C-alpha cells in the first residue's frame, strides 16, 4: 500500500476536520500530499470545464480549518502550522458530491480518501443518502471513513489521532492478502498491533432440504479457518508486527461490531465488494454496517472492481484553485 496522494473531502464540519487530522497523521509518516476538496453540487458552466493549472494555496486554506479567529464552543480546528506545506485546496463543480469526489480521486491518482461520515441511520440516512457510503462503494482506492468522535482532542494541541490497535476483518478469500497488506502498512507506520478476525457464518437449512446443519461440521470449519489465520498472522509477525488471530461463529457485521466493543481498536480494516443497486439492497454490506456503527475509523478497500462502475464515475468535473 503506497501513499503519495491523500484526498480529504470537506464540508467544513467537525467530522471533516477530524478526517483532516487523520490525513495529516498519514502524511507526516509518508510525506504524502494532501488534497482538500470541496464539491459545489451544481451543473458546471462551460467556462469552468476549461483546464486550469493547479497551484498550492496554503495561505488561503479553508478558513474554518485554520483561522486567527477563536473557535466557537464545540468547533474543532487545526492550526496552520500543523498542516503540511504541500497541502493543496480545490473546489470542484459537479451535480453530485460523491461523483465529484470519485472523479477527482480517479483523475489525480489518489492513493487513499479520508472522509468524515456523519453516521446517519434509519429514515434520516434513507432520505438524505450518504456521500461517504457511495464513495466507499465506488472509490478506485482505499477509503478511510472517520466517524464523528474519532481521535482525541487536546485543547492545547488540537486533534490527536492515535492508532495503537488495528482490527483486520478477513474472509479468507483471495482478497484477504490485500486487506492484510493494508493492515500491515498502517501498523508499520504507526507502530501498531494487529488482530486478525474471521467470522464463520453458521448456516441453518430448513428441514425440507433434507440436509441438516450439523452436516456442515462447523467445528471442523472453524479449526481450518483458525489454522489458516494463524499462518497469516505469522507472516505479519515476520514483519515485526505484533499480531494475534481470532475466529468466531456468527453474523459477520454483528460479530465484528461485538469484537470492536470488546477490544476497543483504534482502526478497523476490511474489504468491501462494492455492490450497488438491488444486489446491495438484498445482500446488504458488512462494510457499510460497520462504518455506520463503529466508534472508530474504518479503512475499506474494494475487493472487486467492475469496469462499468468505474466508467460511470468519470463525469466531467470543473476544478478551481481555492474556494470562491
KOLGUTOR-267863 format. One record per residue (C-alpha): x, y, z; residue number from 1; residue in one letter. Coordinates in Angstrom, 1 decimal. Example, Ala and Ser with C-alpha at 12.3 -4.5 7.8 and 13.67 -1.06 7.14 Angstrom:
<rec <12.3, -4.5, 7.8>, 1, A>
<rec <13.7, -1.1, 7.1>, 2, S>
END
This chain:
<rec <0.0, 0.0, 0.0>, 1, X>
<rec <1.7, 3.1, -1.3>, 2, X>
<rec <0.5, 6.5, 0.0>, 3, X>
<rec <1.6, 9.5, -2.0>, 4, X>
<rec <-1.6, 11.4, -2.6>, 5, X>
<rec <-4.4, 11.8, 0.0>, 6, X>
<rec <-7.8, 13.2, -0.7>, 7, X>
<rec <-9.9, 14.8, 2.1>, 8, X>
<rec <-13.4, 15.9, 1.0>, 9, X>
<rec <-14.6, 18.7, 3.3>, 10, X>
<rec <-17.9, 20.4, 4.1>, 11, X>
<rec <-16.5, 22.5, 7.0>, 12, X>
<rec <-18.0, 20.2, 9.6>, 13, X>
<rec <-16.2, 19.0, 12.8>, 14, X>
<rec <-16.2, 15.5, 11.2>, 15, X>
<rec <-14.4, 16.8, 8.2>, 16, X>
<rec <-11.8, 18.4, 10.5>, 17, X>
<rec <-11.3, 15.1, 12.2>, 18, X>
<rec <-10.8, 13.4, 8.9>, 19, X>
<rec <-8.1, 16.0, 8.0>, 20, X>
<rec <-6.4, 15.2, 11.3>, 21, X>
<rec <-6.0, 11.6, 10.3>, 22, X>
<rec <-4.9, 12.6, 6.8>, 23, X>
<rec <-2.2, 14.8, 8.4>, 24, X>
<rec <-1.1, 11.9, 10.6>, 25, X>
<rec <-0.7, 9.7, 7.5>, 26, X>
<rec <1.1, 12.5, 5.5>, 27, X>
<rec <3.5, 13.1, 8.3>, 28, X>
<rec <4.6, 9.5, 8.1>, 29, X>
<rec <4.6, 9.1, 4.4>, 30, X>
<rec <5.5, 12.6, 3.0>, 31, X>
<rec <2.3, 12.4, 1.0>, 32, X>
<rec <0.5, 15.4, -0.4>, 33, X>
<rec <-3.0, 16.2, 0.9>, 34, X>
<rec <-5.8, 17.4, -1.4>, 35, X>
<rec <-8.5, 19.2, 0.5>, 36, X>
<rec <-11.6, 19.2, -1.8>, 37, X>
<rec <-14.9, 20.9, -1.5>, 38, X>
<rec <-17.6, 20.0, -4.0>, 39, X>
<rec <-20.2, 22.5, -5.2>, 40, X>
<rec <-23.2, 20.5, -6.2>, 41, X>
<rec <-24.4, 22.1, -9.4>, 42, X>
<rec <-24.1, 21.9, -13.1>, 43, X>
<rec <-20.7, 23.3, -14.3>, 44, X>
<rec <-20.6, 26.3, -16.7>, 45, X>
<rec <-18.8, 26.0, -20.0>, 46, X>
<rec <-16.0, 28.3, -18.7>, 47, X>
<rec <-15.5, 26.1, -15.7>, 48, X>
<rec <-14.6, 22.9, -17.7>, 49, X>
<rec <-11.6, 24.6, -19.3>, 50, X>
<rec <-8.4, 23.2, -17.7>, 51, X>
<rec <-6.9, 25.4, -15.1>, 52, X>
<rec <-3.3, 25.0, -13.9>, 53, X>
<rec <-3.1, 23.7, -10.3>, 54, X>
<rec <-1.2, 25.7, -7.7>, 55, X>
<rec <-0.6, 25.4, -4.0>, 56, X>
<rec <-2.6, 27.9, -1.9>, 57, X>
<rec <-1.8, 27.0, 1.7>, 58, X>
<rec <-2.2, 30.7, 2.8>, 59, X>
<rec <-5.8, 30.5, 1.6>, 60, X>
<rec <-6.5, 27.2, 3.2>, 61, X>
<rec <-10.1, 26.7, 4.4>, 62, X>
<rec <-10.8, 29.4, 7.0>, 63, X>
<rec <-12.9, 27.0, 9.0>, 64, X>
<rec <-9.9, 24.6, 9.3>, 65, X>
<rec <-7.3, 27.2, 10.3>, 66, X>
<rec <-8.1, 30.8, 11.4>, 67, X>
<rec <-6.9, 33.6, 13.7>, 68, X>
<rec <-10.5, 33.7, 15.0>, 69, X>
<rec <-11.0, 31.8, 18.2>, 70, X>
<rec <-13.2, 28.7, 17.7>, 71, X>
<rec <-16.7, 28.8, 19.0>, 72, X>
<rec <-17.8, 26.2, 21.6>, 73, X>
<rec <-17.7, 22.7, 20.2>, 74, X>
<rec <-15.9, 23.7, 17.0>, 75, X>
<rec <-12.7, 21.8, 16.0>, 76, X>
<rec <-9.8, 23.5, 14.3>, 77, X>
<rec <-6.4, 22.5, 13.0>, 78, X>
<rec <-3.8, 25.3, 13.2>, 79, X>
<rec <-1.9, 26.2, 10.1>, 80, X>
<rec <1.5, 25.1, 11.4>, 81, X>
<rec <0.2, 21.5, 11.7>, 82, X>
<rec <-0.9, 21.4, 8.1>, 83, X>
<rec <1.9, 20.1, 5.7>, 84, X>
<rec <3.3, 22.6, 3.3>, 85, X>
<rec <2.5, 20.5, 0.3>, 86, X>
<rec <-1.2, 20.6, 1.0>, 87, X>
<rec <-3.5, 21.9, -1.7>, 88, X>
<rec <-7.1, 23.0, -1.7>, 89, X>
<rec <-9.5, 22.6, -4.6>, 90, X>
<rec <-13.1, 23.4, -5.3>, 91, X>
<rec <-14.8, 21.2, -7.8>, 92, X>
<rec <-18.2, 21.6, -9.5>, 93, X>
<rec <-20.3, 18.6, -10.1>, 94, X>
<rec <-24.0, 17.7, -9.9>, 95, X>
<rec <-23.2, 15.1, -7.2>, 96, X>
<rec <-20.8, 15.5, -4.3>, 97, X>
<rec <-19.9, 11.8, -4.3>, 98, X>
<rec <-19.3, 11.8, -8.1>, 99, X>
<rec <-17.2, 14.9, -7.8>, 100, X>
<rec <-15.0, 13.2, -5.1>, 101, X>
<rec <-14.8, 10.0, -7.1>, 102, X>
<rec <-13.8, 11.7, -10.3>, 103, X>
<rec <-11.2, 13.8, -8.5>, 104, X>
<rec <-9.7, 10.7, -6.9>, 105, X>
<rec <-9.5, 9.0, -10.3>, 106, X>
<rec <-8.1, 11.9, -12.2>, 107, X>
<rec <-5.4, 12.7, -9.6>, 108, X>
<rec <-4.3, 9.2, -8.9>, 109, X>
<rec <-5.3, 9.4, -5.2>, 110, X>
<rec <-4.0, 6.6, -3.1>, 111, X>
<rec <-6.4, 6.9, -0.2>, 112, X>
<rec <-9.5, 9.0, 0.5>, 113, X>
<rec <-10.0, 10.2, 4.1>, 114, X>
<rec <-13.7, 11.2, 4.6>, 115, X>
<rec <-15.8, 12.1, 7.5>, 116, X>
<rec <-19.1, 10.2, 8.0>, 117, X>
<rec <-22.0, 11.6, 9.9>, 118, X>
<rec <-23.1, 8.1, 10.9>, 119, X>
<rec <-26.7, 8.7, 9.9>, 120, X>
<rec <-29.2, 5.8, 10.4>, 121, X>
<rec <-32.8, 5.0, 9.8>, 122, X>
<rec <-35.1, 7.4, 7.9>, 123, X>
<rec <-32.6, 10.2, 8.0>, 124, X>
<rec <-30.0, 8.2, 6.2>, 125, X>
<rec <-32.5, 6.9, 3.7>, 126, X>
<rec <-33.9, 10.4, 2.9>, 127, X>
<rec <-30.6, 12.2, 2.8>, 128, X>
<rec <-28.4, 9.5, 1.5>, 129, X>
<rec <-24.7, 9.2, 2.4>, 130, X>
<rec <-21.9, 10.6, 0.3>, 131, X>
<rec <-19.4, 8.6, 2.4>, 132, X>
<rec <-21.2, 5.3, 1.6>, 133, X>
<rec <-21.2, 5.9, -2.1>, 134, X>
<rec <-17.5, 6.8, -2.0>, 135, X>
<rec <-16.8, 3.6, -0.1>, 136, X>
<rec <-18.6, 1.5, -2.6>, 137, X>
<rec <-17.1, 3.1, -5.8>, 138, X>
<rec <-13.7, 4.6, -4.9>, 139, X>
<rec <-10.8, 3.4, -7.1>, 140, X>
<rec <-8.6, 3.4, -3.9>, 141, X>
<rec <-8.9, 2.6, -0.2>, 142, X>
<rec <-11.2, 4.8, 1.8>, 143, X>
<rec <-10.7, 5.8, 5.5>, 144, X>
<rec <-14.1, 6.6, 7.0>, 145, X>
<rec <-13.8, 8.8, 10.1>, 146, X>
<rec <-16.7, 8.9, 12.5>, 147, X>
<rec <-17.8, 12.0, 14.4>, 148, X>
<rec <-16.0, 11.0, 17.7>, 149, X>
<rec <-12.8, 9.6, 16.2>, 150, X>
<rec <-9.5, 10.9, 17.7>, 151, X>
<rec <-8.7, 12.6, 21.0>, 152, X>
<rec <-9.0, 16.3, 21.2>, 153, X>
<rec <-6.4, 18.1, 23.3>, 154, X>
<rec <-7.3, 21.8, 23.9>, 155, X>
<rec <-3.6, 22.7, 23.7>, 156, X>
<rec <-2.6, 20.6, 20.8>, 157, X>
<rec <-5.8, 20.1, 18.8>, 158, X>
<rec <-6.8, 16.8, 17.3>, 159, X>
<rec <-4.5, 13.9, 18.2>, 160, X>
<rec <-5.2, 10.7, 16.1>, 161, X>
<rec <-3.7, 7.6, 17.7>, 162, X>
<rec <-3.5, 4.2, 16.0>, 163, X>
<rec <-2.2, 1.7, 18.5>, 164, X>
<rec <-4.5, -1.3, 17.9>, 165, X>
<rec <-5.8, -2.4, 14.5>, 166, X>
<rec <-8.6, -4.9, 14.0>, 167, X>
<rec <-8.4, -6.5, 10.5>, 168, X>
<rec <-11.5, -8.5, 9.4>, 169, X>
<rec <-10.8, -11.0, 6.7>, 170, X>
<rec <-12.9, -13.5, 4.8>, 171, X>
<rec <-10.0, -15.8, 3.7>, 172, X>
<rec <-10.9, -15.2, 0.1>, 173, X>
<rec <-8.1, -14.2, -2.4>, 174, X>
<rec <-8.8, -10.6, -1.4>, 175, X>
<rec <-7.5, -11.3, 2.1>, 176, X>
<rec <-3.9, -10.7, 1.1>, 177, X>
<rec <-4.9, -7.1, 0.1>, 178, X>
<rec <-6.6, -6.4, 3.4>, 179, X>
<rec <-3.6, -7.8, 5.3>, 180, X>
<rec <-1.1, -5.8, 3.3>, 181, X>
<rec <-3.0, -2.6, 4.1>, 182, X>
<rec <-3.3, -3.5, 7.8>, 183, X>
<rec <0.5, -4.3, 7.9>, 184, X>
<rec <1.4, -1.0, 6.2>, 185, X>
<rec <-0.7, 1.1, 8.6>, 186, X>
<rec <0.7, -0.9, 11.5>, 187, X>
<rec <4.3, -0.3, 10.4>, 188, X>
<rec <3.6, 3.5, 10.0>, 189, X>
<rec <2.1, 3.8, 13.5>, 190, X>
<rec <3.9, 1.0, 15.3>, 191, X>
<rec <0.5, -0.6, 16.0>, 192, X>
<rec <-0.6, -4.1, 16.9>, 193, X>
<rec <-2.9, -6.1, 14.6>, 194, X>
<rec <-5.6, -8.6, 15.5>, 195, X>
<rec <-7.0, -10.7, 12.6>, 196, X>
<rec <-10.6, -11.8, 12.9>, 197, X>
<rec <-12.5, -14.2, 10.7>, 198, X>
<rec <-16.2, -14.8, 11.0>, 199, X>
<rec <-17.6, -18.3, 10.2>, 200, X>
<rec <-21.2, -17.7, 9.4>, 201, X>
<rec <-23.3, -20.5, 10.6>, 202, X>
<rec <-25.8, -21.8, 8.0>, 203, X>
<rec <-29.2, -23.2, 9.1>, 204, X>
<rec <-31.1, -25.1, 6.4>, 205, X>
<rec <-34.9, -25.8, 6.5>, 206, X>
<rec <-35.9, -29.4, 7.1>, 207, X>
<rec <-37.4, -29.6, 3.6>, 208, X>
<rec <-33.9, -29.5, 2.1>, 209, X>
<rec <-33.2, -32.9, 3.7>, 210, X>
<rec <-29.8, -31.6, 4.9>, 211, X>
<rec <-29.1, -30.9, 8.5>, 212, X>
<rec <-26.9, -28.0, 9.6>, 213, X>
<rec <-24.7, -30.5, 11.5>, 214, X>
<rec <-23.6, -32.0, 8.2>, 215, X>
<rec <-21.7, -28.8, 7.6>, 216, X>
<rec <-19.4, -29.7, 10.6>, 217, X>
<rec <-18.9, -26.1, 11.8>, 218, X>
<rec <-16.3, -27.1, 14.3>, 219, X>
<rec <-14.1, -28.5, 11.6>, 220, X>
<rec <-14.6, -25.4, 9.5>, 221, X>
<rec <-13.6, -23.2, 12.4>, 222, X>
<rec <-10.5, -25.2, 13.1>, 223, X>
<rec <-9.3, -25.0, 9.5>, 224, X>
<rec <-10.0, -21.3, 9.4>, 225, X>
<rec <-8.1, -20.8, 12.7>, 226, X>
<rec <-5.0, -22.7, 11.2>, 227, X>
<rec <-5.1, -20.5, 8.1>, 228, X>
<rec <-5.5, -17.3, 10.1>, 229, X>
<rec <-2.6, -18.3, 12.4>, 230, X>
<rec <-0.3, -18.7, 9.3>, 231, X>
<rec <-1.3, -15.3, 8.0>, 232, X>
<rec <-0.7, -13.8, 11.5>, 233, X>
<rec <2.8, -15.4, 11.4>, 234, X>
<rec <3.6, -13.7, 8.2>, 235, X>
<rec <2.8, -10.3, 9.7>, 236, X>
<rec <4.9, -11.3, 12.8>, 237, X>
<rec <7.8, -11.8, 10.5>, 238, X>
<rec <7.5, -8.2, 9.5>, 239, X>
<rec <7.9, -7.2, 13.2>, 240, X>
<rec <4.2, -6.6, 13.8>, 241, X>
<rec <2.7, -7.9, 17.0>, 242, X>
<rec <-0.2, -10.0, 15.5>, 243, X>
<rec <-3.0, -12.2, 17.0>, 244, X>
<rec <-5.8, -14.2, 15.4>, 245, X>
<rec <-9.4, -14.7, 16.4>, 246, X>
<rec <-12.0, -16.9, 14.8>, 247, X>
<rec <-15.7, -16.8, 15.8>, 248, X>
<rec <-19.0, -18.0, 14.5>, 249, X>
<rec <-21.9, -15.7, 13.9>, 250, X>
<rec <-23.2, -13.0, 11.6>, 251, X>
<rec <-20.4, -11.0, 10.0>, 252, X>
<rec <-21.2, -7.4, 10.8>, 253, X>
<rec <-22.6, -8.0, 14.3>, 254, X>
<rec <-19.7, -10.2, 15.2>, 255, X>
<rec <-17.2, -7.6, 14.0>, 256, X>
<rec <-19.0, -4.9, 16.0>, 257, X>
<rec <-19.1, -7.1, 19.1>, 258, X>
<rec <-15.4, -7.6, 18.8>, 259, X>
<rec <-14.9, -3.8, 18.4>, 260, X>
<rec <-16.8, -3.3, 21.7>, 261, X>
<rec <-14.7, -5.9, 23.4>, 262, X>
<rec <-11.2, -4.8, 22.3>, 263, X>
<rec <-11.7, -1.1, 21.6>, 264, X>
<rec <-9.4, -0.9, 18.5>, 265, X>
<rec <-8.2, 2.5, 17.0>, 266, X>
<rec <-8.8, 1.3, 13.5>, 267, X>
<rec <-10.8, -1.4, 11.7>, 268, X>
<rec <-9.6, -2.7, 8.2>, 269, X>
<rec <-11.9, -4.7, 5.9>, 270, X>
<rec <-12.7, -5.2, 2.3>, 271, X>
<rec <-15.9, -4.3, 0.5>, 272, X>
<rec <-17.3, -5.9, -2.7>, 273, X>
<rec <-18.8, -2.5, -3.8>, 274, X>
<rec <-22.2, -3.9, -4.5>, 275, X>
<rec <-24.8, -1.4, -5.9>, 276, X>
<rec <-28.5, -1.4, -6.8>, 277, X>
<rec <-30.7, -4.3, -6.0>, 278, X>
<rec <-27.9, -6.6, -5.1>, 279, X>
<rec <-26.7, -4.3, -2.4>, 280, X>
<rec <-30.2, -3.9, -1.0>, 281, X>
<rec <-30.8, -7.6, -0.9>, 282, X>
<rec <-27.4, -8.7, 0.4>, 283, X>
<rec <-26.5, -5.6, 2.4>, 284, X>
<rec <-22.9, -4.6, 3.0>, 285, X>
<rec <-20.9, -5.7, 6.0>, 286, X>
<rec <-18.5, -2.7, 5.4>, 287, X>
<rec <-21.3, -0.2, 5.4>, 288, X>
<rec <-22.9, -1.6, 8.6>, 289, X>
<rec <-19.6, -1.5, 10.4>, 290, X>
<rec <-18.8, 2.1, 9.2>, 291, X>
<rec <-22.2, 3.3, 10.4>, 292, X>
<rec <-21.9, 1.8, 13.9>, 293, X>
<rec <-18.2, 1.5, 14.7>, 294, X>
<rec <-16.9, 4.1, 17.2>, 295, X>
<rec <-13.5, 4.3, 15.4>, 296, X>
<rec <-12.3, 4.9, 11.9>, 297, X>
<rec <-12.7, 2.2, 9.3>, 298, X>
<rec <-10.4, 1.6, 6.4>, 299, X>
<rec <-12.0, -0.2, 3.4>, 300, X>
<rec <-10.9, -1.2, 0.0>, 301, X>
<rec <-12.9, -2.6, -2.9>, 302, X>
<rec <-12.0, -6.3, -3.4>, 303, X>
<rec <-13.9, -6.5, -6.7>, 304, X>
<rec <-13.9, -3.9, -9.4>, 305, X>
<rec <-16.4, -3.5, -12.2>, 306, X>
<rec <-15.2, -1.6, -15.2>, 307, X>
<rec <-18.7, -0.3, -16.0>, 308, X>
<rec <-18.9, 1.2, -12.5>, 309, X>
<rec <-15.5, 2.9, -12.9>, 310, X>
<rec <-16.5, 4.3, -16.2>, 311, X>
<rec <-19.8, 5.7, -14.9>, 312, X>
<rec <-17.9, 7.6, -12.2>, 313, X>
<rec <-15.8, 9.6, -14.7>, 314, X>
<rec <-18.0, 12.6, -15.1>, 315, X>
<rec <-16.8, 16.0, -16.1>, 316, X>
<rec <-15.6, 18.0, -13.1>, 317, X>
<rec <-14.5, 21.6, -13.1>, 318, X>
<rec <-11.6, 22.4, -10.9>, 319, X>
<rec <-10.9, 25.8, -9.5>, 320, X>
<rec <-7.9, 26.7, -7.3>, 321, X>
<rec <-9.2, 28.0, -4.0>, 322, X>
<rec <-12.8, 28.3, -2.7>, 323, X>
<rec <-14.9, 31.2, -4.0>, 324, X>
END
